[in-house]
Amino acid sequence: METKTKLNEAQSLIYCRSNLRRAFDDFDDTDIAGISLVGDNVCITRTDGTSQEFPREKVCAAFTKFTNRLPNFFAYLGPNYRGPSAWRDNGYVLFKGWSYTHSLGERLNPNARFQARFADQLIHFDTKDALLPVLQNEQFDIGYLIAPDGFHIKPRLLDLDGDFDEEQEEQASFGEPYCSCGSFHRQLNHLQAFKEEIPHFKPRCKHLSWVEKYREFISKRSQIRIECNDVPEKCVAWWYAPPEDGNTKGRMTLIHTKSGVNAPLSHWRHYRKGETFTEDDSWELFDNMLEAGYVPYPGDSLQQLKHIWKKGG
Ligand SMILES: [Zn+2]
């Protein structure tokens, strides 16, 4: 009989109840007395003394999938539809989507108000130590410092007596993606143990997934605009009404035209009229419109269409 091994830090983050639940639909997460490893399996000991085994590989896959999940378009959209804002050394501030979380909007949400003020002050924080406590302050919870392509490490002056290996190591660390969130740091702090558990492991988080998707969105949109010399005929105007309370979904409305962005209202048509779209559909909607060659615009930014949303979309 194989021996049971206690979990190290990385293993307890991977083989936890929630990932077991994600990996196995019928997993019963009650009455668990202990979780250990036996060979290629995770062993669950129940309070009544019985035990069950589950393949480790499947739980690892569930962990990776959950860690890489993609939050909706509005989850990390900054004030005034702002994307990640450049800070320094190739790092960006990723704003939590406070402006889009509640129908009361920015005016009445203190986090959103503080965030909007902070967004213009970024330049005054010149070190990570100065920036992070404000950014991740519990009260305002502005967002994260993120470097999807790694921070630029300034080249050191050549030291003739320097240790060559050390220099090489520094170069090797250049370009590693980074996020200041808790999940990413837990992976970074136990990197070796994670690598032993998951082949080719690299720390990841939902914020890095979001930024990747957002960049793809911006780049496809620019591509279409370039192709039509920045005078697109096919345009989509979109509006988003955040949820009225924490338990419901918001509503996304889209209208489209082939007569250019300045076309009067009569030239615009509802997209899939009668269907309701929420923030959960946001990326798919944007993907579809870009795929069809339409350039998306926030409806609020188009003068001739502004009033239709006030009438209730
Ligand atoms: Zn993160």
Residues whose N, C-alpha, C, O or C-beta is under 5 A from the ligand:
A	BS01	ZN	C179 C181 F184 C205 K206 H207 L208
